[in-house]
Amino acid sequence: MHRMWYSKKYDNAPMPHSVFFSGGYAVHATNAVKRLGQPASHGCVRLHPDNAADFYQLVEVFGPANTSIVIVK
């Protein structure tokens, strides 16, 4: 978990409120909110900044060990 992270793979792309779930993949905020719901990622789960901050805080309170992230196609 990182309050602010920058992608080492994709041109230092900002990844605020990152919660990593598989290797370099994370749930994190995006400033491109108009692109939410459309493919625009290389595998991360992008959230509205407010939702990402809430999610990050919940994981902080309850702990990563008590948090499950399930991706359904």
N, CA and C of each residue as an Amber inpcrd file, in Angstrom:
protein
   219
   0.8470000  -1.1870000   0.0000000   0.0000000   0.0000000   0.0000000
   0.8830000   1.2370000   0.0000000   0.4730000   2.1790000  -0.8220000
   1.2100000   3.4360000  -0.9030000   0.2200000   4.5720000  -1.1330000
   0.3070000   5.5710000  -0.2750000  -0.5690000   6.7400000  -0.4500000
  -0.3140000   7.3870000  -1.8140000   0.9500000   7.3970000  -2.2450000
   1.2860000   7.8650000  -3.5940000   2.3800000   6.9730000  -4.1520000
   2.1470000   6.4450000  -5.3280000   3.0960000   5.5720000  -5.9970000
   3.1970000   6.0300000  -7.4460000   4.3590000   5.8200000  -8.0350000
   4.5520000   6.1410000  -9.4470000   4.9890000   4.8750000 -10.1640000
   4.3240000   4.5590000 -11.2450000   4.6070000   3.3460000 -11.9990000
   6.0530000   3.3200000 -12.4730000   6.7140000   2.2180000 -12.1920000
   8.0810000   2.0410000 -12.6700000   8.0770000   1.4990000 -14.0980000
   6.9330000   1.0040000 -14.5270000   6.8310000   0.3770000 -15.8410000
   6.2460000   1.3130000 -16.8980000   5.4330000   2.2650000 -16.4830000
   4.7080000   3.1060000 -17.4340000   4.9790000   4.5910000 -17.1950000
   6.1900000   5.0210000 -17.5170000   6.5560000   6.4460000 -17.5360000
   6.2430000   7.2020000 -16.2500000   6.4570000   6.5590000 -15.1180000
   6.1920000   7.2070000 -13.8260000   4.7580000   7.6980000 -13.6880000
   3.8250000   6.9870000 -14.2860000   2.4110000   7.3680000 -14.1830000
   2.0070000   7.3990000 -12.7140000   1.3150000   8.4550000 -12.2830000
   0.9020000   8.5390000 -10.8770000  -0.1780000   7.5080000 -10.5560000
  -0.0400000   6.8960000  -9.3860000  -0.9910000   5.8900000  -8.9170000
  -1.3470000   6.1970000  -7.4650000  -2.1350000   7.2650000  -7.2340000
  -2.4730000   7.6190000  -5.8540000  -3.3400000   6.5550000  -5.1800000
  -3.1560000   6.4190000  -3.8820000  -3.9080000   5.4640000  -3.0540000
  -3.8350000   4.0490000  -3.6290000  -2.6210000   3.5830000  -3.8660000
  -2.4080000   2.2620000  -4.4540000  -2.5010000   1.1580000  -3.4150000
  -3.3020000   0.1610000  -3.7400000  -3.3820000  -1.0680000  -2.9550000
  -3.0320000  -2.1840000  -3.9380000  -1.8290000  -2.7430000  -3.8050000
  -1.3640000  -3.7640000  -4.7400000  -1.9820000  -5.1070000  -4.3920000
  -2.3860000  -5.8490000  -5.4380000  -3.0300000  -7.1370000  -5.1930000
  -2.3610000  -8.2810000  -5.9410000  -1.5590000  -8.0090000  -6.9450000
  -0.8940000  -9.0830000  -7.6840000   0.3180000  -8.5040000  -8.3990000
   1.4860000  -8.7440000  -7.8630000   2.6890000  -8.2050000  -8.4830000
   2.6200000  -6.6910000  -8.5980000   2.6990000  -6.1870000  -9.8140000
   2.6510000  -4.7450000 -10.0340000   1.2630000  -4.1990000 -10.2770000
   0.2380000  -5.0260000 -10.1160000  -1.1400000  -4.5870000 -10.3400000
  -1.7440000  -4.0560000  -9.0520000  -2.5230000  -2.9900000  -9.1980000
  -3.0690000  -2.3350000  -8.0060000  -4.4500000  -1.7670000  -8.2800000
  -5.1700000  -1.5480000  -7.2050000  -6.3620000  -0.6980000  -7.2240000
  -5.8370000   0.6780000  -6.8590000  -6.1440000   1.6930000  -7.6770000
  -5.6380000   3.0370000  -7.3940000  -6.5160000   4.0970000  -8.0380000
  -6.3140000   5.3290000  -7.6290000  -7.0770000   6.4550000  -8.1680000
  -6.5700000   6.8310000  -9.5490000  -7.4390000   7.4960000 -10.2990000
  -7.0570000   8.0690000 -11.5830000  -7.6260000   9.4730000 -11.6760000
  -6.8950000  10.3440000 -12.3380000  -7.4260000  11.6770000 -12.6000000
  -8.2050000  11.7110000 -13.9030000  -8.1170000  10.6480000 -14.6790000
  -8.8450000  10.5550000 -15.9470000 -10.2280000   9.9650000 -15.6920000
 -11.0180000  10.6490000 -14.8800000 -12.3150000  10.1020000 -14.4680000
 -13.2680000   9.9230000 -15.6420000 -13.1090000  10.6850000 -16.6960000
 -13.9880000  10.5270000 -17.8630000 -13.7220000   9.2160000 -18.5930000
 -12.5850000   8.6010000 -18.3160000 -12.2530000   7.3260000 -18.9660000
 -12.6110000   6.1250000 -18.1040000 -13.1470000   6.3590000 -16.9140000
 -13.5690000   5.2350000 -16.0720000 -14.6610000   4.4550000 -16.7990000
 -14.5990000   3.1390000 -16.6900000 -15.5630000   2.2860000 -17.3710000
 -15.1330000   1.9160000 -18.7800000 -13.9770000   2.4240000 -19.1900000
 -13.4300000   2.1170000 -20.5130000 -12.0230000   1.5540000 -20.3310000
 -11.5880000   0.7040000 -21.2450000 -10.2140000   0.2030000 -21.1480000
  -9.2130000   1.3560000 -21.2390000  -8.3470000   1.4670000 -20.2540000
  -7.3210000   2.5180000 -20.2520000  -6.1670000   2.1280000 -19.3490000
  -6.0600000   0.8610000 -19.0420000  -5.0800000   0.4030000 -18.0710000
  -4.3610000  -0.8160000 -18.6270000  -3.2560000  -1.1460000 -18.0350000
  -2.5160000  -2.3510000 -18.4070000  -2.7740000  -3.4760000 -17.4090000
  -3.8420000  -3.3600000 -16.6430000  -4.1960000  -4.4070000 -15.6930000
  -4.6080000  -3.9040000 -14.3310000  -4.3400000  -2.6400000 -14.0400000
  -4.7510000  -2.0790000 -12.7550000  -6.2550000  -1.8040000 -12.7530000
  -6.7810000  -1.6330000 -11.5660000  -8.1830000  -1.2550000 -11.3940000
  -8.1970000   0.2090000 -10.9960000  -8.7610000   1.0560000 -11.8540000
  -8.7780000   2.4980000 -11.6230000 -10.0990000   2.9060000 -10.9760000
 -10.0170000   3.7900000 -10.0000000 -11.1970000   4.2870000  -9.2970000
 -11.2150000   5.8090000  -9.3120000 -12.4090000   6.3630000  -9.1230000
 -12.5410000   7.8030000  -8.9050000 -11.6840000   8.1430000  -7.6820000
 -11.0110000   9.2880000  -7.6710000 -10.1350000   9.6270000  -6.5390000
 -10.8170000   9.5420000  -5.1690000 -12.0690000   9.9580000  -5.0660000
 -12.7750000   9.8660000  -3.7750000 -12.9580000   8.4140000  -3.3540000
 -13.3430000   7.5550000  -4.3060000 -13.5490000   6.1370000  -3.9970000
 -12.2320000   5.4440000  -3.6690000 -11.1720000   5.8110000  -4.3710000
  -9.8600000   5.2170000  -4.0930000  -9.3800000   5.5970000  -2.6950000
  -9.6060000   6.8390000  -2.2980000  -9.2100000   7.2810000  -0.9530000
 -10.0000000   6.5250000   0.1110000 -11.3010000   6.3380000  -0.1200000
 -12.1300000   5.5790000   0.8290000 -11.6620000   4.1280000   0.9220000
 -11.4280000   3.5070000  -0.2330000 -10.9730000   2.1160000  -0.2590000
  -9.6310000   1.9750000   0.4600000  -8.7020000   2.8670000   0.1690000
  -7.3850000   2.8540000   0.8020000  -7.5250000   2.9370000   2.3230000
  -8.3790000   3.8420000   2.7830000  -8.5690000   4.0180000   4.2260000
  -9.1630000   2.7590000   4.8550000 -10.1130000   2.1270000   4.1750000
 -10.6990000   0.8900000   4.7010000  -9.6510000  -0.2170000   4.8030000
  -8.8230000  -0.3520000   3.7850000  -7.7690000  -1.3730000   3.8260000
  -6.7670000  -1.0470000   4.9280000  -6.4930000   0.2360000   5.1250000
  -5.5910000   0.6550000   6.2020000  -6.1590000   0.2630000   7.5690000
  -7.4520000   0.4700000   7.7540000  -8.1010000   0.1780000   9.0380000
  -8.2010000  -1.3260000   9.2780000  -8.6600000  -2.0750000   8.2810000
  -8.9200000  -3.4990000   8.4690000  -7.7400000  -4.3870000   8.0980000
  -6.7820000  -3.8390000   7.3710000  -5.5630000  -4.5670000   7.0340000
  -5.6450000  -5.3110000   5.7150000  -4.5290000  -5.3410000   5.0010000
  -4.4930000  -6.0720000   3.7330000  -4.8140000  -7.5580000   3.8870000
  -4.4310000  -8.1450000   5.0170000  -4.6940000  -9.5730000   5.2300000
  -6.1840000  -9.8640000   5.3450000  -6.9720000  -8.8650000   5.6930000
  -8.4180000  -9.0260000   5.8220000  -9.1640000  -8.4550000   4.6220000
  -8.4520000  -8.2040000   3.5440000  -9.0420000  -7.6160000   2.3470000
  -8.8700000  -8.5670000   1.1760000  -9.9600000  -8.8500000   0.4860000
  -9.9020000  -9.6830000  -0.7190000 -10.2560000  -8.8310000  -1.9210000
  -9.4640000  -8.9430000  -2.9570000  -9.7540000  -8.2720000  -4.2190000
  -9.9860000  -9.3720000  -5.2420000 -11.1970000  -9.4240000  -5.7670000
 -11.5770000 -10.4570000  -6.7220000 -11.9100000  -9.7780000  -8.0410000
 -11.2360000 -10.1700000  -9.0970000 -11.4700000  -9.6140000 -10.4240000
 -12.3630000 -10.5890000 -11.1850000 -13.5020000 -10.1060000 -11.6470000
 -14.4450000 -10.9290000 -12.4030000 -14.5290000 -10.3630000 -13.8080000
 -14.3200000 -11.1990000 -14.7750000 -14.3370000 -10.7580000 -16.1660000
 -15.7340000 -10.7280000 -16.7170000
